[in-house]
């Protein structure tokens, strides 16, 4: 699963499909900086790897148009090596950079009006405090992950990164 997701475009497709169903054509509209051929190729790979599933099919001018949604793909972190974590982090950063660059390249991008933010904080936590902090973050984030697209809602990318900086 990690190898399958180890590409920034594939991760952007996964982000785009979070909480919604889209055709490959609609994905191309959401990712205008990615060539159509690349979107189609990566959607095929994600579907073959069972990260995506076909939600619906319909005939359009003799061809079949598929609408995709995310499956519950899970990576077992107990099986990951330090190199796997390094590759995963590299992927997360590359995906974040690609998403942010695509945002800034939009004509209507207005970081101030859009409340764009990126901050880093150092916090000192014991193991129990860390576990409580993670639980509190989940309590705040998880309900918002379930929210569906609607008028007045804009899709935001939230990328919490948490790791110790000292022993």
WOMO-V848590 format. One line per field, one symbol per residue. ss: DSSP state (~ for helix, > for strand, _ for the rest). psi: psi as a letter, one per 40 degrees, with the letter a starting at -180 (. if undefined). A space follows every 50 residues. Layout:
ss->???
psi->???
//
This chain:
ss->_~~~~__~~~~~~~~~~____>>~~~~~~~_____~~~~~~~~~~~~~__ _>>>>>>>>>__>>>>>>>>______~~~__~~~~~~~~~~~~~~~~~~~ ~~~~~_____________________~~~~~~~~~~~~~~~~~~~_____ _________________
psi->ddddefhdddddddddeheihiidddddddgeehidddddddddddddef diihdiiihhfeihhihiiiighhhhedehiddddddddddddddddddd ddddehdehgdddefhihihihihhidddddddddddddddddddehiii hehhhihhghhhiiei.
//
